[in-house]
């Protein structure tokens, strides 16, 4: 996601190198999220005092936003971005109003720091440009300062190009293209989820009250949302978000409405995962407008902020239970990590805490050897792997739960708080486990089959390396060199491999090896091939077989190195 693009002081490479230090220093680092939250809160108070007749109510609405409360307790790039974004807005608008060079210089520093936190900080340029145009369009120095985010990013791109030989922007574009993140389907999911999240930037009832004359649009949006997801959590949120965004498009355009429209339009174009945290820089103008439109109803504002706080704190507590479950599982597995290799088959917090204990991330199609341990998350995108001639023996099974029936993410949940691929609701209501973590040891085992179809249940334990997951329940792709173990046929037999070479695959030669010696070779052309060796008599109980091709390829949107399609391999008479 865009907020996680590696930038200088939020670099993922630096985070990986420093992970052990970070985890060991967590008690001291807890002040960092608080410091960023405090900067954002003070900046909001400054803006509210100048733009709202109810500054305290506007600030409380800002502080009660779910994404601010939840992500405000996490050490990730969204919070520094929000802090420096808010500081930039507060300082720049104050500088323009007072024509203060001192405040303008401070705003330039805040904008540079925001740009170094995340790429989307460039949106400060049009947002602050609108304010400058409306208030003091003849101040050339302020126009130059408004360009600071773009200039800071350009300087960083140049520095990285000169020091590493690569442009970070080009690397990002490569990732987006390789994984298809900008595909239309992702964009539609992103738009639907962001609209629903917009409905919770302040409590939805306040949105409907502030723009109550927009009730026809609210009903139409609710009906459309019902068709996408019949659960009230989605279609009510979707209707609130649609009213909020549409109501800002009417003239005359002021600073707060321009801020909302410009940022939301850019979010639809730039982002792809539909995460709630993407809209954090939009909370401030929404809180300001709601406090202005409901200035004659202070009790409504207080009640809305209180209800939002209660929900946000509950969701933050559920979030804590989630990460604490991973932390406890990692702590329980720490002795195992000290004596053997532990592979991490999952993402989210599980990988973070296990890497701190010495675990290593598992790669797709990787073979895990006997004696090693695999820790898998049912929720965290587990990748297929093989056991390299062994079988899995369970060591630990832990269900991660929260006593509160709210979910930001979880098994069976359709919450899109983190990513729209899991759902489009801003959060969900569920009592199901958040995640299920399993630790399994690979125990040595002799191969059971001398002829191994790729869809056989034994395949996972007899594949050593270079063979990927089962597809269509009948075949597997190989890499350039595939290794598997076969049971000794106990008599002279021929080694056979049934391969298919797609027209797009560049391989032109395949070889079969047994226990380190080549036993067959055959030229390849597009189509089905059955390669057989002459009669051989293996000497070991477990026979190591290699299927090798001379060329591989990586198709668009797939990170694997692909050779040929393998249906079966083994000994035949």
C-alpha positions as CSV (number, residue, x, y, z in Angstrom):
1,X,0.0,0.0,0.0
2,X,1.1,3.5,-0.7
3,X,1.7,4.3,3.0
4,X,4.2,1.5,3.2
5,X,6.4,2.6,0.3
6,X,10.0,2.7,1.7
7,X,11.0,6.3,2.2
8,X,14.0,7.6,4.1
9,X,12.9,7.4,7.7
10,X,10.2,4.8,7.1
11,X,12.4,2.5,5.0
12,X,11.4,-1.2,5.2
13,X,15.0,-2.2,4.7
14,X,16.1,-0.2,7.7
15,X,13.2,-1.8,9.6
16,X,14.3,-5.3,8.7
17,X,17.9,-4.6,9.8
18,X,16.7,-3.0,13.1
19,X,13.8,-5.3,14.0
20,X,15.5,-7.0,16.9
21,X,16.5,-3.6,18.3
22,X,13.0,-2.2,17.8
23,X,11.3,-5.1,19.6
24,X,13.8,-5.1,22.5
25,X,13.2,-1.3,22.8
26,X,9.4,-1.4,22.6
27,X,8.8,0.0,26.1
28,X,10.9,3.1,25.3
29,X,9.4,3.4,21.8
30,X,5.9,3.6,23.0
31,X,6.3,7.3,23.3
32,X,6.9,7.7,19.6
33,X,3.3,7.0,18.5
34,X,2.1,9.3,21.3
35,X,4.4,12.1,20.2
36,X,3.1,11.9,16.6
37,X,-0.5,11.8,17.8
38,X,0.2,14.8,20.0
39,X,1.5,16.8,17.1
40,X,-1.5,15.9,15.0
41,X,-3.9,16.8,17.9
42,X,-2.2,20.2,18.5
43,X,-2.3,21.0,14.8
44,X,-6.0,20.2,14.7
45,X,-6.6,22.4,17.7
46,X,-4.8,25.3,15.9
47,X,-7.0,24.8,12.7
48,X,-10.2,24.4,14.7
49,X,-9.6,27.6,16.6
50,X,-9.4,29.5,13.3
51,X,-11.9,27.7,11.2
52,X,-14.7,26.4,13.5
53,X,-17.1,28.1,15.9
54,X,-16.9,25.0,18.0
55,X,-13.1,24.3,18.2
56,X,-13.2,21.9,21.1
57,X,-16.0,19.8,19.4
58,X,-14.1,19.8,16.1
59,X,-10.9,18.6,17.8
60,X,-12.7,15.9,19.7
61,X,-14.3,14.7,16.5
62,X,-10.8,14.5,15.0
63,X,-9.4,12.6,18.0
64,X,-12.3,10.1,18.0
65,X,-11.8,8.9,14.4
66,X,-11.3,5.1,14.5
67,X,-8.2,5.1,12.2
68,X,-6.6,7.8,14.5
69,X,-7.3,5.9,17.7
70,X,-6.3,2.5,16.3
71,X,-3.3,3.4,14.1
72,X,-2.3,6.1,16.6
73,X,-1.0,3.2,18.8
74,X,1.1,1.7,16.1
75,X,4.6,2.6,15.0
76,X,4.0,2.8,11.2
77,X,4.3,5.4,8.5
78,X,0.7,6.5,8.6
79,X,1.1,8.3,11.9
80,X,4.2,10.4,11.0
81,X,2.5,11.3,7.7
82,X,-0.7,12.5,9.6
83,X,1.4,14.4,12.1
84,X,3.5,16.3,9.5
85,X,0.5,16.7,7.2
86,X,-1.5,18.4,10.0
87,X,1.4,20.5,11.1
88,X,1.9,21.6,7.4
89,X,-1.7,22.6,7.1
90,X,-1.8,24.5,10.4
91,X,1.5,26.3,9.9
92,X,0.9,27.2,6.2
93,X,-2.6,28.5,6.7
94,X,-1.4,30.6,9.7
95,X,1.5,31.9,7.7
96,X,-0.8,32.9,4.8
97,X,-3.2,34.7,7.2
98,X,-0.4,36.6,9.0
99,X,2.0,36.8,6.0
100,X,4.7,35.4,8.3
101,X,8.0,34.3,6.8
102,X,8.8,32.5,10.1
103,X,5.7,30.4,10.0
104,X,6.2,29.8,6.3
105,X,9.7,28.4,6.9
106,X,8.3,26.1,9.6
107,X,5.6,25.0,7.2
108,X,8.2,24.1,4.6
109,X,10.1,21.9,7.1
110,X,6.9,20.1,8.1
111,X,6.0,19.6,4.4
112,X,9.4,18.1,3.7
113,X,9.1,15.7,6.6
114,X,5.6,14.7,5.4
115,X,7.0,14.0,1.9
116,X,9.7,11.8,3.5
117,X,7.0,9.8,5.3
118,X,4.8,8.9,2.3
119,X,4.3,9.7,-1.4
120,X,0.8,11.0,-0.9
121,X,2.2,14.0,0.8
122,X,2.4,15.6,-2.6
123,X,-1.4,16.1,-2.3
124,X,-0.5,19.0,0.1
125,X,0.4,21.0,-3.0
126,X,-3.1,21.3,-4.5
127,X,-4.8,21.4,-1.1
128,X,-2.7,24.2,0.3
129,X,-2.6,25.9,-3.1
130,X,-6.4,26.3,-2.9
131,X,-6.1,28.1,0.4
132,X,-3.3,30.3,-0.9
133,X,-5.3,31.2,-4.0
134,X,-8.4,32.1,-1.9
135,X,-6.5,34.1,0.7
136,X,-3.3,35.6,-0.6
137,X,-2.7,34.6,-4.2
138,X,-0.1,37.3,-4.9
139,X,2.5,35.9,-2.3
140,X,5.1,34.3,-4.5
141,X,7.2,33.0,-1.6
142,X,4.2,31.0,-0.4
143,X,3.7,29.5,-3.8
144,X,7.3,28.4,-3.8
145,X,6.9,26.8,-0.4
146,X,3.7,25.1,-1.4
147,X,5.8,23.0,-3.8
148,X,8.0,21.7,-1.0
149,X,6.6,18.1,-0.9
150,X,7.3,17.6,-4.6
151,X,10.8,19.1,-4.4
152,X,11.6,16.9,-1.3
153,X,10.5,13.8,-3.1
154,X,12.4,14.7,-6.2
155,X,15.6,15.3,-4.1
156,X,15.2,12.0,-2.4
157,X,14.6,10.2,-5.8
158,X,17.8,11.8,-7.1
159,X,19.8,10.9,-4.0
160,X,18.7,7.2,-4.2
161,X,19.4,7.1,-7.9
162,X,23.0,8.4,-7.4
163,X,23.7,6.2,-4.3
164,X,22.0,3.0,-5.3
165,X,21.5,3.2,-9.0
166,X,17.7,2.8,-8.8
167,X,14.8,5.2,-8.7
168,X,12.4,4.4,-5.8
169,X,9.5,5.6,-7.9
170,X,10.5,3.1,-10.7
171,X,10.7,0.3,-8.2
172,X,7.3,1.1,-6.9
173,X,5.9,1.2,-10.4
174,X,7.4,-2.2,-11.0
175,X,5.7,-3.6,-8.0
176,X,2.3,-2.2,-8.9
177,X,2.7,-3.6,-12.4
178,X,4.0,-7.0,-11.4
179,X,1.3,-7.7,-8.8
180,X,-1.6,-6.1,-10.9
181,X,-2.5,-3.7,-8.0
182,X,-3.8,-1.1,-10.4
183,X,-6.2,-3.5,-12.1
184,X,-9.8,-2.3,-12.5
185,X,-11.2,-4.9,-10.1
186,X,-8.9,-3.6,-7.3
187,X,-9.8,0.0,-8.1
188,X,-13.5,-0.7,-7.8
189,X,-13.0,-2.5,-4.5
190,X,-10.9,0.3,-3.3
191,X,-13.5,2.9,-4.2
192,X,-16.3,1.0,-2.5
193,X,-14.3,0.4,0.7
194,X,-13.0,4.0,0.9
195,X,-16.5,5.4,0.5
196,X,-17.7,3.2,3.4
197,X,-14.7,4.3,5.5
198,X,-15.5,8.0,4.7
199,X,-18.8,7.4,6.4
200,X,-16.9,6.8,9.7
201,X,-14.5,9.7,9.6
202,X,-17.0,11.1,12.1
203,X,-20.0,9.3,13.6
204,X,-22.3,8.5,10.7
205,X,-25.4,10.1,12.4
206,X,-23.5,13.4,12.5
207,X,-23.0,13.2,8.7
208,X,-26.7,12.5,8.1
209,X,-27.6,15.4,10.5
210,X,-25.1,17.9,9.0
211,X,-26.3,17.3,5.4
212,X,-29.9,16.2,6.1
213,X,-31.2,17.8,3.0
214,X,-29.2,15.2,1.0
215,X,-31.6,12.4,2.1
216,X,-32.5,11.4,-1.4
217,X,-28.9,10.7,-2.2
218,X,-28.5,8.9,1.1
219,X,-31.4,6.5,0.2
220,X,-30.1,5.9,-3.3
221,X,-26.6,5.2,-2.0
222,X,-28.0,2.9,0.7
223,X,-29.9,0.9,-2.0
224,X,-26.8,0.6,-4.1
225,X,-24.7,-0.4,-1.1
226,X,-27.3,-3.0,-0.3
227,X,-26.7,-4.6,-3.6
228,X,-23.0,-4.8,-2.9
229,X,-23.3,-6.1,0.7
230,X,-26.7,-6.5,2.4
231,X,-25.2,-6.1,5.9
232,X,-26.3,-2.8,7.4
233,X,-22.7,-2.1,8.5
234,X,-21.8,-1.6,4.9
235,X,-24.8,0.0,3.2
236,X,-25.3,2.6,6.0
237,X,-21.6,3.4,6.0
238,X,-21.6,3.6,2.2
239,X,-24.6,6.0,2.2
240,X,-22.9,8.2,4.8
241,X,-19.7,8.3,2.9
242,X,-21.5,9.0,-0.4
243,X,-23.4,11.9,1.2
244,X,-20.3,13.3,2.7
245,X,-18.3,13.4,-0.5
246,X,-21.1,14.5,-2.8
247,X,-22.1,17.4,-0.6
248,X,-18.7,19.0,-1.0
249,X,-19.0,19.3,-4.7
250,X,-21.5,22.3,-4.6
251,X,-20.2,25.8,-5.2
252,X,-18.7,28.0,-3.8
253,X,-15.7,25.8,-3.1
254,X,-13.9,26.7,0.2
255,X,-10.7,25.3,1.7
256,X,-12.2,22.5,3.8
257,X,-14.4,21.2,0.9
258,X,-11.5,21.4,-1.6
259,X,-9.3,19.5,0.9
260,X,-11.9,16.6,1.1
261,X,-12.6,16.5,-2.7
262,X,-9.0,16.7,-3.8
263,X,-7.7,14.1,-1.3
264,X,-10.6,11.6,-1.9
265,X,-10.3,11.9,-5.7
266,X,-6.6,11.2,-5.4
267,X,-7.2,8.3,-3.0
268,X,-9.4,6.6,-5.7
269,X,-6.6,7.0,-8.2
270,X,-3.5,6.2,-6.1
271,X,-4.6,3.5,-3.7
272,X,-5.7,0.0,-4.4
273,X,-6.4,-1.7,-1.0
274,X,-9.2,0.5,0.4
275,X,-7.7,0.7,3.9
276,X,-9.3,3.0,6.4
277,X,-5.9,4.5,7.3
278,X,-5.6,6.0,3.8
279,X,-8.2,8.6,4.7
280,X,-6.5,9.8,7.9
281,X,-5.5,13.2,6.3
282,X,-9.2,13.7,5.5
283,X,-10.5,13.6,9.0
284,X,-9.6,17.2,9.9
285,X,-11.7,19.0,7.2
286,X,-14.6,16.7,7.8
287,X,-14.5,17.4,11.5
288,X,-14.3,21.1,10.8
289,X,-17.3,21.1,8.4
290,X,-19.5,19.0,10.7
291,X,-18.7,21.3,13.7
292,X,-19.6,24.3,11.5
293,X,-22.9,22.9,10.2
294,X,-24.0,21.6,13.6
295,X,-22.8,24.6,15.6
296,X,-26.3,25.2,16.9
297,X,-26.5,21.6,18.2
298,X,-23.5,21.2,20.6
299,X,-25.1,18.3,22.3
300,X,-25.3,16.4,19.0
301,X,-21.6,17.0,18.5
302,X,-20.7,15.9,22.0
303,X,-22.9,12.8,21.7
304,X,-21.4,11.9,18.3
305,X,-17.8,12.3,19.5
306,X,-18.6,10.2,22.6
307,X,-20.2,7.4,20.6
308,X,-17.3,7.5,18.1
309,X,-14.7,7.4,21.0
310,X,-16.4,4.3,22.5
311,X,-16.4,2.4,19.3
312,X,-12.8,3.5,18.4
313,X,-11.5,2.4,21.8
314,X,-13.3,-0.9,21.5
315,X,-11.8,-1.5,18.1
316,X,-8.3,-0.5,19.4
317,X,-8.7,-3.1,22.2
318,X,-9.6,-5.8,19.7
319,X,-6.6,-4.8,17.7
320,X,-4.4,-5.1,20.8
321,X,-5.8,-8.6,21.5
322,X,-4.9,-9.6,17.9
323,X,-1.2,-8.5,18.1
324,X,-0.8,-9.7,21.7
325,X,-1.9,-13.1,20.6
326,X,0.9,-13.2,18.1
327,X,3.4,-11.8,20.7
328,X,2.4,-14.6,23.1
329,X,2.7,-17.3,20.4
330,X,6.2,-16.0,19.4
331,X,7.3,-15.9,23.1
332,X,6.1,-19.5,23.5
333,X,8.1,-20.6,20.5
334,X,11.3,-18.7,21.4
335,X,13.0,-21.8,22.9
336,X,12.4,-23.7,19.6
337,X,13.9,-20.9,17.6
338,X,17.0,-21.1,19.7
339,X,17.6,-24.8,19.0
340,X,16.4,-25.1,15.3
341,X,15.4,-23.2,12.3
342,X,11.9,-21.7,12.5
343,X,10.1,-20.7,9.2
344,X,7.3,-18.1,9.4
345,X,4.4,-18.9,7.1
346,X,2.3,-15.8,7.5
347,X,2.3,-12.0,7.7
348,X,0.8,-9.3,9.9
349,X,2.2,-9.2,13.5
350,X,3.1,-12.9,13.5
351,X,6.1,-12.4,11.2
352,X,7.2,-9.3,13.1
353,X,7.4,-11.0,16.5
354,X,8.8,-14.3,15.2
355,X,11.5,-12.6,13.3
356,X,12.5,-10.9,16.5
357,X,13.0,-14.3,18.0
358,X,15.1,-15.5,15.0
359,X,12.5,-16.9,12.7
360,X,12.8,-16.6,8.9
361,X,10.1,-15.9,6.3
362,X,9.0,-18.8,4.2
363,X,9.2,-18.4,0.5
364,X,6.6,-19.8,-1.9
365,X,7.3,-23.3,-3.0
366,X,10.2,-23.7,-0.5
367,X,11.0,-27.1,0.9
368,X,11.3,-27.4,4.6
369,X,13.8,-30.0,5.8
370,X,13.3,-32.6,8.6
371,X,14.1,-31.1,12.0
372,X,12.8,-27.6,11.1
373,X,9.6,-25.9,12.3
374,X,7.0,-24.1,10.3
375,X,4.7,-21.6,12.1
376,X,1.6,-20.8,10.0
377,X,-1.1,-18.2,10.2
378,X,-4.5,-19.2,8.9
379,X,-5.3,-15.5,8.3
380,X,-1.9,-14.1,7.2
381,X,-1.7,-15.4,3.6
382,X,0.0,-18.8,4.2
383,X,2.0,-19.9,1.2
384,X,2.2,-23.5,0.0
385,X,5.4,-25.4,0.9
386,X,6.8,-28.9,0.8
387,X,8.4,-31.0,3.6
388,X,11.4,-32.3,1.7
389,X,10.9,-35.9,2.5
390,X,9.3,-35.5,5.9
391,X,5.9,-35.2,7.5
392,X,4.3,-32.5,9.7
393,X,3.9,-33.1,13.4
394,X,1.9,-30.5,15.3
395,X,3.7,-28.7,18.1
396,X,1.3,-25.9,19.0
397,X,-2.2,-24.6,18.0
398,X,-3.3,-21.2,19.3
399,X,-6.6,-19.5,18.6
400,X,-6.3,-15.7,18.8
401,X,-9.6,-14.3,20.1
402,X,-11.0,-11.1,21.6
403,X,-13.9,-11.1,24.2
404,X,-15.4,-8.2,22.2
405,X,-17.5,-9.2,19.2
406,X,-15.9,-6.6,16.9
407,X,-13.4,-7.3,14.2
408,X,-11.0,-5.2,12.1
409,X,-9.8,-8.4,10.4
410,X,-10.3,-12.0,11.2
411,X,-11.3,-15.5,10.0
412,X,-14.7,-15.3,8.4
413,X,-14.8,-11.5,8.8
414,X,-15.7,-9.2,5.9
415,X,-14.1,-6.1,7.4
416,X,-12.2,-4.0,4.9
417,X,-10.4,-1.9,7.6
418,X,-7.0,-3.1,6.4
419,X,-7.7,-4.3,2.9
420,X,-10.7,-4.4,0.6
421,X,-9.7,-7.9,-0.6
422,X,-11.2,-9.3,2.7
423,X,-14.4,-7.2,2.6
424,X,-15.8,-3.7,2.3
425,X,-17.2,-3.1,5.7
426,X,-15.5,-0.5,7.9
427,X,-15.4,-3.2,10.6
428,X,-17.3,-6.3,11.3
429,X,-19.3,-8.0,14.1
430,X,-18.2,-11.5,14.9
431,X,-17.3,-14.0,17.7
432,X,-15.2,-16.2,15.4
433,X,-11.4,-16.5,16.1
434,X,-9.3,-13.6,14.7
435,X,-6.6,-16.1,13.6
436,X,-5.4,-19.6,14.2
437,X,-1.7,-20.1,14.6
438,X,-0.1,-23.5,14.1
439,X,3.5,-24.6,14.8
440,X,4.5,-27.9,13.1
441,X,7.8,-29.7,13.1
442,X,9.0,-31.6,10.1
443,X,9.8,-35.2,11.1
444,X,11.9,-37.5,8.9
445,X,9.9,-40.0,6.9
446,X,10.8,-42.5,4.1
447,X,9.0,-41.9,0.8
448,X,6.0,-44.1,0.3
449,X,5.5,-44.0,-3.5
450,X,7.8,-45.0,-6.2
451,X,5.5,-43.4,-8.8
452,X,4.3,-40.0,-7.7
453,X,1.4,-38.2,-9.4
454,X,1.4,-34.5,-8.5
455,X,-2.1,-34.7,-7.0
456,X,-1.2,-37.6,-4.7
457,X,-1.6,-36.9,-1.0
458,X,2.0,-38.0,-0.5
459,X,3.4,-35.5,-2.9
460,X,3.9,-32.7,-0.4
461,X,6.1,-34.9,1.8
462,X,8.1,-36.3,-1.2
463,X,8.8,-33.0,-3.0
464,X,12.2,-31.6,-1.9
465,X,12.4,-28.4,-3.8
466,X,11.7,-26.6,-7.1
467,X,8.1,-27.7,-7.5
468,X,5.2,-25.3,-6.8
469,X,1.7,-25.8,-5.5
470,X,-0.9,-28.1,-7.0
471,X,-3.1,-26.5,-9.7
472,X,-6.4,-27.7,-11.0
473,X,-5.9,-30.7,-8.8
474,X,-3.7,-32.4,-11.4
475,X,-0.4,-30.7,-12.1
476,X,2.4,-28.5,-10.7
477,X,4.8,-26.1,-12.3
478,X,8.5,-26.8,-11.8
479,X,11.4,-24.3,-11.5
480,X,14.5,-24.8,-13.5
481,X,15.5,-27.7,-11.2
482,X,12.9,-29.8,-9.5
483,X,14.0,-32.4,-6.8
484,X,11.8,-35.1,-5.3
485,X,12.2,-38.3,-3.4
486,X,10.9,-41.7,-4.6
487,X,10.6,-45.1,-2.9
488,X,13.1,-47.6,-4.3
489,X,11.2,-49.9,-6.6
490,X,13.4,-52.9,-5.4
491,X,13.9,-54.1,-9.0
492,X,15.3,-52.7,-12.2
493,X,12.9,-50.0,-13.5
494,X,12.8,-47.0,-15.9
495,X,12.4,-43.5,-14.5
496,X,9.5,-41.6,-16.2
497,X,8.4,-38.0,-16.1
498,X,5.2,-36.7,-17.7
499,X,5.7,-33.1,-18.7
500,X,3.8,-30.4,-20.6
501,X,5.6,-27.5,-22.2
502,X,3.2,-24.5,-22.9
503,X,3.9,-22.5,-26.1
504,X,5.1,-19.5,-24.1
505,X,7.7,-21.5,-22.1
506,X,11.2,-21.1,-23.5
507,X,12.7,-24.5,-22.3
508,X,14.1,-26.6,-25.1
509,X,15.8,-29.5,-23.2
510,X,14.9,-31.6,-20.2
511,X,17.1,-34.0,-18.2
512,X,16.4,-36.6,-15.6
513,X,19.0,-37.4,-12.9
514,X,19.0,-40.1,-10.2
515,X,21.2,-39.9,-7.2
516,X,23.5,-37.4,-8.9
517,X,23.8,-39.1,-12.3
518,X,22.1,-38.2,-15.5
519,X,19.9,-41.0,-16.8
520,X,17.8,-39.4,-19.6
521,X,17.7,-36.2,-21.7
522,X,15.3,-35.1,-24.4
523,X,14.7,-32.0,-26.6
524,X,11.5,-30.2,-25.9
525,X,8.9,-28.5,-28.1
526,X,5.5,-27.2,-27.1
527,X,3.2,-30.0,-26.1
528,X,3.0,-33.1,-24.0
529,X,6.2,-35.2,-23.3
530,X,6.9,-38.5,-21.6
531,X,10.6,-38.8,-20.9
532,X,11.9,-42.2,-19.9
533,X,15.3,-43.5,-18.9
534,X,16.8,-46.9,-19.5
535,X,16.5,-49.6,-16.8
536,X,18.2,-48.6,-13.6
537,X,18.7,-50.2,-10.2
538,X,18.8,-47.5,-7.4
539,X,20.9,-48.5,-4.4
540,X,19.3,-46.2,-1.7
541,X,15.9,-46.8,0.0
542,X,15.0,-43.2,-0.8
543,X,15.9,-42.2,-4.4
544,X,16.7,-38.6,-5.1
545,X,15.4,-37.6,-8.6
546,X,16.1,-34.3,-10.4
547,X,14.1,-33.0,-13.3
548,X,16.0,-30.1,-14.9
549,X,15.3,-27.8,-17.9
550,X,17.7,-25.5,-19.7
551,X,15.5,-22.3,-19.6
552,X,12.9,-20.7,-17.4
553,X,10.7,-17.7,-17.5
554,X,8.6,-15.4,-15.2
555,X,5.3,-14.4,-16.7
556,X,3.7,-11.0,-16.0
557,X,2.1,-10.8,-12.5
558,X,3.9,-14.0,-11.3
559,X,7.1,-13.8,-9.3
560,X,7.9,-17.5,-9.8
561,X,10.7,-18.9,-11.9
562,X,8.8,-21.4,-14.2
563,X,10.2,-24.3,-16.2
564,X,7.6,-26.9,-17.3
565,X,4.3,-28.4,-16.1
566,X,4.8,-31.7,-14.3
567,X,1.9,-34.2,-14.0
568,X,3.8,-37.2,-12.6
569,X,7.2,-38.7,-12.1
570,X,8.4,-42.2,-10.9
571,X,9.6,-45.6,-11.7
572,X,7.8,-47.8,-14.2
573,X,8.6,-51.3,-15.6
